[in-house]
Amino acid sequence: LELGADIIDGMTRFRLFAPRASEVQVAFGECADAKDFQIMKMDKADPVTWEVFVDEELDGWFYNFRVLGCENEGTAHFDYNFPILDPYAKACCGPTGPGIILKDSRLLPVQVPYEPTAWHDLVILEGHVRDLAEDAPIELTTMERRGFAGVRKWLKAERSYLREIGVNAIELQPIQEFDNALAEEYHWGYMTVNYFSPDSSYAHDSRGASQVEEFKGLVQDFHDADMAVILDVVYNHVGEPNHLLFIDKYYYFHLDEANDLMNWSGCGNDLRCNTPMGRRLILESLKHLVRTYDVDGFRFDLAELMGIEVLLEIERELKAIKPSIILIAEPWSFRGHIQDTLKESGFASWNDGFRESIAEYVCGHGKQETIEYFLKGSPSTSRFAAQSINYTESHDDHCWLDRITERKANDGSDPTLLDRRRTHLMASILFGALGVPMLAAGQDLLRSKWGI
């Protein structure tokens, strides 16, 4: 059964998968603050799915769910007073919700999909939406500097950094709805609360769901500049509030013997990606991003926690829609490493060995055999050269300059001549090695985070 809120033949249908619930209600109204919400009980459409029909097209209205249950009361997290953001909401007002009901006409598939550059010719720039807009040296409003609109203007501006740097793919840090407390609050994005909605804090009019058109326009603008769009996505854990926890803790999350949440992600919870409906939630949201927004690829955060079977299913399903799809795994977690296993798949992997070894080498602590290995495309862990995403800086940990600087406390904000020479040597290796090179935005300008 199709899930979420859909407008069909003059009616609005609400559906939610809640297998252990004893009662499910939907609340909806025209005000985002819920002051006019009316509540309706839902009925079972099948043994695990709840639904209700409203005899009206509620386009642009707001909604959330309440889930009640009695099983293992006290540990199962059923709470009538907790408003649950629909996991299948196509847009939402913020991390707490409510969701926004949208007509299909606002979510039509892209008619002529973009064809990204072949994998072996990719050059990737990792960037963050708000970082790219915040300090853009063009005239922008405060609102534009917060999100999609600012990046769009900066991309199109004369002498745009994003175009002049010479990459053909942008890897955006997470843009799916995440858990910043306020729209103006800076957030990396790695605490996702909804997988279908572009983030509301990056939008000009989140209550009007402008994030849908704004993100679609941003992707199109990158395509017009002949740049593929790769999204960093987080399916190994979720952010706060944890809406899935209040739908079904036992179904959606790994638990220990005391029914407490496992934490191999280091973020407080681990999603059970291998359950049928967990897999479906992941797959349908990815398909939605490809069909509706023409996204060209994904980088999967802590992909080891998702499991190789789920990753292979993602590969099959997405390639059926877009054969040129770019698939990249961060192949580790606090539990293990699957880069060798991914060798037989169609996934590329972030090469952390490249990152660590090149930093050691330029500081005089490496061997020529090590550099030879990476120049050859890391053959022991890659079936073809483009399976290795070669990088020396990303959003995580010290940025490049602070890692290799001679200055104290890893503060490379005033780089020495040797710091610059080490960086030039690194760049020669990075762009000369077989594989896909990736830069972090600003790395080419000797960006420092002052040792942080």
HELIX and SHEET records of a PDB file:
HELIX    1   1 ASP A  104  ARG A  106  5                                   3    
HELIX    2   2 TRP A  119  ASP A  121  5                                   3    
HELIX    3   3 VAL A  129  GLU A  134  1                                   6    
HELIX    4   4 GLU A  144  ARG A  146  5                                   3    
HELIX    5   5 PHE A  148  LYS A  156  1                                   9    
HELIX    6   6 TYR A  161  GLU A  164  1                                   4    
HELIX    7   7 SER A  200  TYR A  202  5                                   3    
HELIX    8   8 SER A  206  GLY A  208  5                                   3    
HELIX    9   9 SER A  210  ASP A  224  1                                  15    
HELIX   10  10 HIS A  243  TYR A  252  1                                  10    
HELIX   11  11 PRO A  276  TYR A  293  1                                  18    
HELIX   12  12 ALA A  303  LEU A  305  5                                   3    
HELIX   13  13 ILE A  308  ILE A  321  1                                  14    
HELIX   14  14 GLN A  339  LEU A  342  1                                   4    
HELIX   15  15 ASP A  352  VAL A  362  1                                  11    
HELIX   16  16 GLN A  368  LEU A  375  1                                   8    
HELIX   17  17 ALA A  385  GLN A  387  5                                   3    
HELIX   18  18 TRP A  400  ILE A  404  1                                   5    
HELIX   19  19 LYS A  408  ASN A  410  5                                   3    
HELIX   20  20 LEU A  417  GLY A  432  1                                  16    
HELIX   21  21 GLN A  443  LEU A  445  5                                   3    
SHEET    1   A 4 GLY A   4  ILE A   8  0                                        
SHEET    2   A 4 MET A  11  PHE A  17 -1                                        
SHEET    3   A 4 THR A  49  VAL A  54 -1                                        
SHEET    4   A 4 ASP A  43  ASP A  46 -1                                        
SHEET    1   B 4 GLN A  38  LYS A  41  0                                        
SHEET    2   B 4 GLU A  23  GLY A  29 -1                                        
SHEET    3   B 4 PHE A  62  LEU A  68 -1                                        
SHEET    4   B 4 GLY A  99  ILE A 100 -1                                        
SHEET    1   C 9 ILE A 124  GLY A 127  0                                        
SHEET    2   C 9 ALA A 169  LEU A 172  1                                        
SHEET    3   C 9 ALA A 228  VAL A 233  1                                        
SHEET    4   C 9 GLY A 297  PHE A 300  1                                        
SHEET    5   C 9 ILE A 326  ALA A 329  1                                        
SHEET    6   C 9 ALA A 348  TRP A 350  1                                        
SHEET    7   C 9 SER A 388  TYR A 391  1                                        
SHEET    8   C 9 VAL A 436  ALA A 440  1                                        
SHEET    9   C 9 ILE A 124  GLY A 127  1                                        
END                                                                             
